[in-house]
Amino acid sequence: MTAPQRDSNTRAAEDVLAALEQDAAPEAGQAFVTLAAEYLAAAHTGDGPVSSSVDPGTMAARFREPVPRGGQPLAAIVERLRRDVVADANRLAHPMAMGHQVSPPLPAGIWTDVLVSALNQSVAVSEMSPTGTAVEAAVIRWMAELAGFGPRAGGTLTSGGTEATFAALLAARSRALPEVWTRGVGAQPPAIVCGEHAHYAVSRAAGELGIGLRNVVTVPSRDLRMDPEALERTLQELDDAGRKIMAVVATAGSTATGSFDDLEAIADACEKRDAWLHVDGAHGASALLSATHRERVRGLARAHSVTWDPHKMLLLPLAAGVVLVRDERWLEAAFAQKAPYLFHAPQQQGAEEFDAAPRVWDQGIRSFQCSRRLDALKVWVAFQRHGADGLGALYDHLCATAVRLHAKLAAHPAFEPLHAPESNILCFRWTGAGDMDDATLDALQHRVRARFNRSGDGWITATVLDGRRVLRVTLMNPRTGDAHLDALLAGLAAAGEAERSGAASATSGRARPAVAPSMP
């Protein structure tokens, strides 16, 4: 390297070091806080469209640029974020956002995320995150107690329900095949049994774990829930065929309809055969905090493992998922790593050793992740700020909003609700005047939703039930009130009539309904 090159590198390093000091100042952080607060304020009041009408290709072109070789002032970057990112981002806190199971986050959780990033603790190893590890242990203990698990219970934070279900089924695999870590699953993998409305996380885990999709046995539904009698028959058929059952997966709050399986009946069937019961409660386990809906998860305490996503019905920022097990040792047995550069405490294997040995505080021995954010801090702050009863009241409020929407749909001549809501999720169809066949209506549901979402007046999603395309809403925003529900039906009805008449315009051209924010 020549002397001029060294001088240039030295100056570049000095510039970066100076920028680091500038960016650590409170006023630098305030620029980002202000931007976030602007976004929240506009969404809360209903200003602007709910979602962007810019197509994906055009959006991608906005960011098609060479790798920046030099830095820019932070103020310029914040302004570009305001213009090119925030302006066309989905406004999840908008009262008319009724799409997927992604929350408008609690403000306390948003600001905690900043602290989580500043601390940058890796919660895999206790010595790398002494306070963070203690916080995660406390959060897991709270959630395990709420689930009805005893003192041996444990678990970890995860990236979400898919990872949590994977970890739980990994533990189930180790119980069913104790030597699987070294010998593999063999030529005759065990079966995983689930309902037909189970989340794709179950089949994905089956592929990832080497069980194979052909060994996922699906049980038919009755009233959008796993049929317990059909489950009994399925388990008996597997027994008669000499098939080992690795796990039965029940659902508390299904993705499509928010329905709850009969956990007591499913637990009865599992206990007869000593089969591992996993409950995917990513969405619905938060009913444990509810004064009104707690009975829907009766029997959850009999599960071996549970998935629970605080970033859904506890309204926390992504990512905050949890896997809980009734005995922490089951989760530890699912992993067989040796990493003396990280884990210094001896890991016990035998049951007697487990009972005698002190608990290992490193969470990495129970987790798929090694680099692990302190996401538990968001959950801890949410409980501290609002309390379990306050969070449960929010859950009840969102479910009550879905009940009111169901009543409005049932009373409207152009809509057909397809089930009574058991949570905050509801599926329905636009039927117009009632003079169209199912095939025509199937095609129209897709177009009605697309037209309505493009208008910016609201945002919903869709699914397929019993082979028919249907509209679907997930009411995640506590500010969504009756006026917004009325605006939803008016907007969808107008979009339906426009599509039926074959209007060429991508939007109906109507004025956006003026809706005042509504608070519980």
Secondary structure as GFF3:
##gff-version 3
##sequence-region A 1 520
A	DSSP	alpha_helix	3	23	.	.	.	ID=ss1
A	DSSP	alpha_helix	26	45	.	.	.	ID=ss2
A	DSSP	alpha_helix	56	62	.	.	.	ID=ss3
A	DSSP	alpha_helix	74	80	.	.	.	ID=ss4
A	DSSP	pi_helix	81	85	.	.	.	ID=ss5
A	DSSP	three_ten_helix	86	88	.	.	.	ID=ss6
A	DSSP	alpha_helix	107	119	.	.	.	ID=ss7
A	DSSP	three_ten_helix	126	128	.	.	.	ID=ss8
A	DSSP	alpha_helix	130	147	.	.	.	ID=ss9
A	DSSP	beta_strand	154	158	.	.	.	ID=ss10
A	DSSP	alpha_helix	161	176	.	.	.	ID=ss11
A	DSSP	alpha_helix	180	183	.	.	.	ID=ss12
A	DSSP	beta_strand	191	195	.	.	.	ID=ss13
A	DSSP	alpha_helix	200	208	.	.	.	ID=ss14
A	DSSP	three_ten_helix	213	215	.	.	.	ID=ss15
A	DSSP	beta_strand	216	219	.	.	.	ID=ss16
A	DSSP	beta_strand	221	222	.	.	.	ID=ss17
A	DSSP	beta_strand	225	226	.	.	.	ID=ss18
A	DSSP	alpha_helix	228	240	.	.	.	ID=ss19
A	DSSP	beta_strand	245	251	.	.	.	ID=ss20
A	DSSP	alpha_helix	263	272	.	.	.	ID=ss21
A	DSSP	beta_strand	277	280	.	.	.	ID=ss22
A	DSSP	three_ten_helix	284	289	.	.	.	ID=ss23
A	DSSP	three_ten_helix	294	297	.	.	.	ID=ss24
A	DSSP	three_ten_helix	300	302	.	.	.	ID=ss25
A	DSSP	beta_strand	305	308	.	.	.	ID=ss26
A	DSSP	alpha_helix	310	313	.	.	.	ID=ss27
A	DSSP	beta_strand	321	325	.	.	.	ID=ss28
A	DSSP	alpha_helix	328	333	.	.	.	ID=ss29
A	DSSP	alpha_helix	351	356	.	.	.	ID=ss30
A	DSSP	three_ten_helix	363	366	.	.	.	ID=ss31
A	DSSP	alpha_helix	376	411	.	.	.	ID=ss32
A	DSSP	beta_strand	415	417	.	.	.	ID=ss33
A	DSSP	beta_strand	425	430	.	.	.	ID=ss34
A	DSSP	alpha_helix	438	455	.	.	.	ID=ss35
A	DSSP	beta_strand	461	465	.	.	.	ID=ss36
A	DSSP	beta_strand	468	474	.	.	.	ID=ss37
A	DSSP	alpha_helix	482	500	.	.	.	ID=ss38
###
